[in-house]
Amino acid sequence: MITQHCRRAVALLAAAALAPIAQAQAATCPSPGTASVSVGTVSEVAPGGARAFAVDLAANEGVIVDLASLKPAARLTTGDDDEDDHEHGEGSANAAPRALKICDAAGAVLSPQPGEVFEKGGSTVTTTDGERLRFVAPRAGRYTIAVTSSDEPREILVRRRAGGSTPAPVVSAVLPGEQKGITSSGAPMVFSFAGTAGQWVMLKAKSEKDTVLRLAGPDKAGDYAKIAENDDSDGLNPMIRRKLPVTGTYYVQVDSLSEDPGEFQLSLARSEAPPPPPAPVRLNIGTQVAGRLTGGDDIKLYVLPVVAGHSYRLDLTAPYDGVVGIGLPNPVESEDGNDKPDAGYADIKSQDDGTSGTEKLNFTARSTGQLLVRIKSFGIGETDGGYTLTATDLGS
């Protein structure tokens, strides 16, 4: 069955439009001048402005370019010097601007492409001392290795890469539209689509495997970064609902937590902006309120005024497994399409000791202001969902 999947994947990729290649940025590498590097030799990169080095490569020759800082304090993350090192977390791709790129003789950027903004599956990774770029020359000739400016002394090493391969092509998609593919933890797939500033999009992946969705887009300067990630909005199926910040090309990566290849279906759709959450009801100290959850997914929010230095107790009583929590307003847009009342709620502390009865949550206010109180359940069962809630000021 996997063999059949692989055939379908090859057919899919062969038919894909290579959007990033069509958008190669021309003349963005500086001229290498007389500086050159040889495969297998270390060269110094003096502090100062951007640098460029020329390197001659044979057709289909694979190389690894390592840029390393000579100052220990400049080390970015832990890593190793193994050629097949793993990426050091998805966030590290956005921790610092990329310092390396390779251009052809005309100055067009060949690597990394914008679609490789996701560190996993891309040609650039963070190492202990700096950055590593993998590249396979499409043809014999002279190439330019561009290095960004820095106040620190660095060195660059170009070495041959055994068994090098070019990154998987980016599949061109349309909005709205559907795409199918095969992914695994070792071979994520990337799709591109054109987006407009202010437009809301809904991205969903369905698969029998545990998949992960990541969305990357440009900023006003044209630099790319990951802007959303989700892996469990609908069971094992991820979903991203997002407002696009600028007009340009966006990239969606479909990854998997499984090593075994699995088919998936990706849907890209326009979406309306999520409605603003309803205003929470005021919860007064010492006054018992009665409420009702209409189902296991229902959520109620209250706003509770607190005074610095005072301790409080919340008592939630319900004939089912209820949960009481406190939190603060969260102004960050949800990445999973959440439009429930708690879409703007950031949890601080919650209480769920029993499957029924009274849950007691105690806390002390550090400052004077307002807290949000969230009531939810793990299912109301055969009950009508009713509950009572009381806030008590225990004093300073």
C-alpha positions as CSV (number, residue, x, y, z in Angstrom):
1,M,0.0,0.0,0.0
2,I,2.9,2.4,0.8
3,T,4.3,1.7,-2.7
4,Q,1.0,2.8,-4.2
5,H,1.1,5.9,-2.0
6,C,4.6,6.7,-3.1
7,R,3.6,6.4,-6.8
8,R,0.8,8.9,-6.1
9,A,3.1,11.2,-4.3
10,V,5.6,11.2,-7.2
11,A,2.8,11.9,-9.7
12,L,1.5,14.7,-7.5
13,L,4.8,16.4,-7.1
14,A,5.7,16.0,-10.8
15,A,2.5,17.9,-11.7
16,A,3.0,20.6,-9.1
17,A,3.8,24.1,-10.1
18,L,7.0,25.2,-8.4
19,A,5.8,28.6,-7.0
20,P,8.9,29.6,-5.1
21,I,11.1,28.9,-8.1
22,A,8.9,31.0,-10.3
23,Q,9.3,33.8,-7.8
24,A,13.1,33.5,-7.4
25,Q,14.4,36.8,-6.2
26,A,16.7,38.2,-8.9
27,A,19.9,40.2,-8.1
28,T,19.6,39.8,-4.3
29,C,23.1,38.4,-3.8
30,P,26.0,40.8,-3.8
31,S,28.8,40.3,-6.3
32,P,31.4,37.9,-4.9
33,G,34.3,40.0,-6.2
34,T,37.6,38.3,-5.8
35,A,36.7,36.4,-2.6
36,S,36.3,32.7,-3.1
37,V,36.1,29.5,-1.1
38,S,37.1,26.0,-1.9
39,V,35.3,22.8,-0.9
40,G,36.9,21.4,2.2
41,T,38.7,24.6,3.3
42,V,37.8,27.0,6.2
43,S,37.7,30.7,5.3
44,E,37.5,33.7,7.7
45,V,34.5,36.1,7.6
46,A,35.7,39.4,8.9
47,P,33.4,41.5,11.0
48,G,31.5,44.2,9.2
49,G,29.0,44.4,6.3
50,A,27.6,41.6,4.2
51,R,30.1,39.3,2.5
52,A,29.9,37.1,-0.6
53,F,32.1,34.2,-1.7
54,A,32.4,32.4,-5.0
55,V,32.5,28.6,-5.2
56,D,32.7,26.4,-8.2
57,L,30.5,23.3,-8.2
58,A,29.9,20.4,-10.5
59,A,26.4,19.5,-11.7
60,N,24.4,17.7,-9.0
61,E,27.2,18.3,-6.5
62,G,25.9,18.5,-3.0
63,V,27.5,20.6,-0.3
64,I,27.0,21.7,3.3
65,V,27.9,25.3,4.1
66,D,28.6,26.0,7.8
67,L,28.8,29.5,9.1
68,A,30.2,29.6,12.7
69,S,30.7,32.3,15.2
70,L,34.1,32.5,16.8
71,K,32.7,34.0,20.0
72,P,31.2,31.4,22.4
73,A,28.7,33.9,23.7
74,A,27.2,34.1,20.2
75,R,26.1,30.5,20.2
76,L,22.4,30.2,19.4
77,T,21.2,26.7,20.4
78,T,22.5,23.3,21.2
79,G,23.3,21.1,18.3
80,D,25.9,18.8,16.9
81,D,28.2,18.7,13.9
82,D,26.7,15.6,12.4
83,E,25.6,16.1,8.8
84,D,22.2,14.6,9.5
85,D,21.5,16.6,12.6
86,H,17.9,17.2,13.5
87,E,16.3,20.6,13.7
88,H,16.2,22.2,17.1
89,G,12.5,23.0,17.4
90,E,10.2,24.8,15.1
91,G,10.6,28.1,16.9
92,S,14.3,28.3,16.2
93,A,13.6,29.1,12.5
94,N,12.2,32.5,13.6
95,A,14.7,33.1,16.4
96,A,17.2,35.0,14.2
97,P,17.3,36.1,10.6
98,R,18.9,33.6,8.2
99,A,22.6,34.4,7.6
100,L,23.3,32.3,4.6
101,K,21.9,32.0,1.0
102,I,23.2,30.7,-2.3
103,C,22.7,32.5,-5.6
104,D,23.4,31.6,-9.2
105,A,25.6,33.6,-11.5
106,A,22.8,36.0,-12.3
107,G,22.2,36.8,-8.7
108,A,18.9,34.9,-8.3
109,V,18.5,33.2,-4.9
110,L,18.5,29.4,-5.3
111,S,18.5,28.4,-1.6
112,P,16.8,28.8,0.7
113,Q,13.5,29.4,-1.1
114,P,10.7,31.3,0.7
115,G,8.8,28.0,1.0
116,E,11.6,26.7,3.2
117,V,10.7,29.1,6.1
118,F,9.7,26.0,8.0
119,E,13.0,24.8,9.5
120,K,11.8,21.2,9.4
121,G,12.2,19.9,5.9
122,G,14.1,23.0,4.8
123,S,17.7,23.4,3.7
124,T,18.7,25.7,6.6
125,V,19.1,24.6,10.2
126,T,20.5,26.2,13.3
127,T,23.7,24.7,14.8
128,T,25.6,25.1,18.0
129,D,27.8,27.9,16.6
130,G,25.6,29.4,13.9
131,E,23.9,28.2,10.8
132,R,24.1,25.4,8.3
133,L,22.8,25.4,4.7
134,R,22.5,22.3,2.5
135,F,22.6,22.8,-1.3
136,V,22.7,20.7,-4.5
137,A,24.0,22.5,-7.6
138,P,21.5,22.1,-10.5
139,R,24.3,22.5,-13.0
140,A,28.0,23.0,-13.2
141,G,29.2,26.6,-12.7
142,R,30.1,29.3,-10.3
143,Y,27.8,30.1,-7.4
144,T,27.7,32.9,-4.8
145,I,27.5,32.2,-1.1
146,A,26.1,35.4,0.6
147,V,26.6,36.0,4.3
148,T,24.8,38.7,6.2
149,S,26.6,41.4,8.1
150,S,27.8,40.9,11.7
151,D,30.0,42.7,14.3
152,E,31.4,39.3,15.3
153,P,34.3,37.4,13.7
154,R,33.1,34.2,11.9
155,E,34.3,31.4,9.7
156,I,32.8,29.6,6.8
157,L,33.3,26.0,5.7
158,V,32.0,24.4,2.5
159,R,32.2,20.6,2.5
160,R,30.8,17.9,0.2
161,R,27.6,16.3,1.1
162,A,27.2,12.6,0.4
163,G,23.8,11.6,-1.1
164,G,22.6,15.2,-1.4
165,S,19.1,15.9,-2.6
166,T,17.1,19.0,-3.5
167,P,14.2,20.0,-1.2
168,A,10.8,18.7,-2.2
169,P,9.0,21.1,-4.5
170,V,6.3,23.4,-3.2
171,V,2.9,22.6,-4.6
172,S,0.9,25.5,-6.0
173,A,-2.6,25.7,-4.5
174,V,-5.5,28.1,-4.9
175,L,-7.9,29.7,-2.4
176,P,-10.5,28.2,-2.1
177,G,-9.4,24.8,-3.1
178,E,-8.6,21.2,-2.1
179,Q,-5.3,19.3,-2.2
180,K,-4.3,15.7,-1.5
181,G,-0.9,14.4,-0.6
182,I,1.2,12.0,1.5
183,T,3.2,13.1,4.5
184,S,5.3,11.6,7.3
185,S,7.5,13.0,10.1
186,G,10.5,12.7,7.8
187,A,8.9,14.1,4.7
188,P,6.5,17.1,5.3
189,M,4.8,18.7,2.3
190,V,4.5,22.4,1.5
191,F,1.8,24.2,-0.5
192,S,1.7,27.9,-1.6
193,F,-1.3,30.2,-2.2
194,A,-1.8,33.8,-2.9
195,G,-3.4,35.9,-0.1
196,T,-4.7,39.4,0.4
197,A,-4.1,41.7,3.3
198,G,-7.0,41.6,5.8
199,Q,-8.4,38.4,4.3
200,W,-9.5,35.6,6.7
201,V,-8.6,32.0,5.7
202,M,-9.5,28.6,7.1
203,L,-7.0,25.8,6.6
204,K,-7.9,22.2,7.5
205,A,-6.0,18.9,7.1
206,K,-7.8,15.5,7.5
207,S,-5.9,12.3,7.8
208,E,-5.9,9.0,9.7
209,K,-2.4,10.0,10.9
210,D,-1.7,12.7,13.5
211,T,-0.9,15.7,11.3
212,V,0.4,19.2,12.0
213,L,-0.4,22.4,10.1
214,R,2.0,25.3,9.9
215,L,1.4,28.6,8.1
216,A,4.1,31.0,7.0
217,G,3.8,34.4,5.4
218,P,5.6,37.6,4.5
219,D,5.8,40.8,6.3
220,K,5.8,44.3,4.8
221,A,9.6,44.0,4.1
222,G,9.1,40.7,2.3
223,D,10.8,38.6,5.0
224,Y,9.1,35.3,5.8
225,A,8.2,33.8,9.2
226,K,5.9,31.1,10.6
227,I,2.8,32.9,11.8
228,A,0.5,30.0,13.0
229,E,0.7,26.3,14.0
230,N,-1.9,23.8,15.1
231,D,-2.1,20.0,15.5
232,D,-5.3,19.1,17.4
233,S,-8.3,21.3,16.8
234,D,-10.5,18.4,15.6
235,G,-9.2,15.2,17.2
236,L,-6.0,14.4,15.3
237,N,-7.0,16.9,12.5
238,P,-5.4,20.4,12.7
239,M,-7.1,23.6,11.7
240,I,-5.9,27.2,11.4
241,R,-8.1,30.2,11.1
242,R,-6.1,33.3,10.5
243,K,-6.3,36.9,9.2
244,L,-3.6,37.5,6.6
245,P,-1.4,40.5,7.5
246,V,-0.1,41.5,4.1
247,T,-0.7,40.7,0.4
248,G,1.6,38.1,-0.9
249,T,2.4,34.4,-1.2
250,Y,1.7,32.2,1.8
251,Y,3.0,28.7,2.6
252,V,1.3,25.9,4.3
253,Q,3.3,22.9,5.6
254,V,1.5,19.6,6.3
255,D,3.6,17.6,8.7
256,S,3.0,14.4,10.6
257,L,3.9,13.0,14.0
258,S,4.0,9.5,12.5
259,E,7.1,8.0,10.8
260,D,4.8,6.0,8.4
261,P,3.6,7.8,5.3
262,G,-0.1,8.6,5.4
263,E,-2.5,10.3,3.0
264,F,-4.1,13.6,3.9
265,Q,-6.6,16.1,2.4
266,L,-5.9,19.8,2.8
267,S,-8.7,22.3,2.3
268,L,-8.0,26.0,1.9
269,A,-11.0,28.3,2.2
270,R,-11.9,31.9,2.7
271,S,-13.5,32.6,6.1
272,E,-15.4,35.2,7.9
273,A,-13.8,36.9,10.9
274,P,-14.8,35.1,14.1
275,P,-17.5,36.9,16.0
276,P,-16.3,38.8,19.1
277,P,-16.9,36.7,22.3
278,P,-19.9,37.8,24.4
279,A,-19.2,40.1,27.3
280,P,-18.7,38.1,30.5
281,V,-21.3,38.5,33.3
282,R,-20.2,40.3,36.4
283,L,-19.6,38.0,39.4
284,N,-20.1,39.9,42.7
285,I,-18.4,38.9,45.9
286,G,-20.8,37.0,48.3
287,T,-23.6,36.6,45.8
288,Q,-24.4,33.1,44.5
289,V,-25.2,32.9,40.8
290,A,-27.0,30.1,39.0
291,G,-26.1,29.1,35.5
292,R,-26.5,26.3,33.0
293,L,-24.2,24.6,30.5
294,T,-26.1,23.5,27.4
295,G,-23.7,20.6,26.6
296,G,-20.3,19.2,27.2
297,D,-18.6,21.9,25.0
298,D,-20.5,24.9,26.5
299,I,-18.5,27.5,28.4
300,K,-19.5,30.4,30.6
301,L,-17.3,33.4,31.5
302,Y,-17.7,35.8,34.4
303,V,-15.6,38.9,35.4
304,L,-14.6,39.1,39.0
305,P,-13.2,42.4,40.6
306,V,-10.3,41.7,42.9
307,V,-8.2,43.7,45.4
308,A,-4.4,43.4,45.7
309,G,-3.4,41.3,48.7
310,H,-6.8,39.8,49.2
311,S,-7.4,36.0,49.1
312,Y,-10.5,34.6,47.4
313,R,-12.3,31.3,47.1
314,L,-14.6,30.2,44.2
315,D,-17.2,27.5,44.9
316,L,-18.6,25.7,41.9
317,T,-21.4,23.1,42.7
318,A,-22.7,20.9,40.0
319,P,-24.1,17.3,39.7
320,Y,-21.6,16.5,37.0
321,D,-17.8,16.9,36.4
322,G,-17.5,20.7,36.4
323,V,-14.3,22.7,36.2
324,V,-13.8,26.2,37.6
325,G,-10.8,28.3,36.5
326,I,-9.4,31.9,36.6
327,G,-7.6,33.7,33.8
328,L,-7.0,37.0,32.0
329,P,-8.1,38.4,28.7
330,N,-6.1,37.1,25.8
331,P,-5.8,39.6,22.9
332,V,-3.9,37.1,20.6
333,E,-5.9,35.8,17.7
334,S,-6.6,32.1,18.0
335,E,-4.8,29.8,15.5
336,D,-7.3,27.0,15.7
337,G,-10.5,28.7,14.6
338,N,-11.8,28.8,18.2
339,D,-14.9,31.0,18.4
340,K,-16.2,29.8,21.8
341,P,-16.7,32.3,24.6
342,D,-13.2,31.5,26.0
343,A,-11.5,32.4,22.7
344,G,-10.2,35.5,24.4
345,Y,-9.3,33.7,27.7
346,A,-5.8,32.9,28.9
347,D,-5.9,30.3,31.7
348,I,-4.0,30.9,35.0
349,K,-5.3,28.3,37.4
350,S,-8.2,25.8,37.4
351,Q,-9.7,23.2,39.8
352,D,-11.2,19.8,39.0
353,D,-10.9,17.3,41.9
354,G,-14.2,15.4,41.8
355,T,-16.6,14.1,39.2
356,S,-19.5,15.9,40.9
357,G,-20.2,18.1,43.9
358,T,-18.3,21.3,44.8
359,E,-15.0,22.4,43.4
360,K,-13.2,25.0,45.5
361,L,-10.5,27.2,43.9
362,N,-8.4,29.4,46.2
363,F,-6.1,32.2,45.1
364,T,-4.6,35.5,46.2
365,A,-4.7,38.6,44.0
366,R,-1.3,40.2,43.3
367,S,-2.8,43.5,42.0
368,T,-6.2,45.3,42.0
369,G,-8.2,44.7,38.8
370,Q,-10.4,42.1,37.2
371,L,-10.1,38.4,36.6
372,L,-12.0,36.2,34.3
373,V,-13.7,33.1,35.8
374,R,-14.4,30.2,33.4
375,I,-16.9,27.4,34.0
376,K,-16.8,24.3,31.8
377,S,-17.3,20.6,32.2
378,F,-16.1,17.2,31.0
379,G,-19.7,16.4,30.1
380,I,-23.0,17.1,31.7
381,G,-24.3,13.6,31.3
382,E,-28.1,13.2,31.8
383,T,-28.3,16.4,33.9
384,D,-29.7,19.7,32.7
385,G,-26.3,21.3,33.0
386,G,-27.3,23.5,36.0
387,Y,-24.7,24.8,38.4
388,T,-24.2,27.4,41.2
389,L,-21.1,29.6,41.6
390,T,-20.0,31.8,44.6
391,A,-17.0,34.0,45.1
392,T,-15.9,34.7,48.6
393,D,-13.4,37.4,49.8
394,L,-11.3,35.8,52.5
395,G,-9.6,39.1,53.4
396,S,-6.1,40.3,53.3
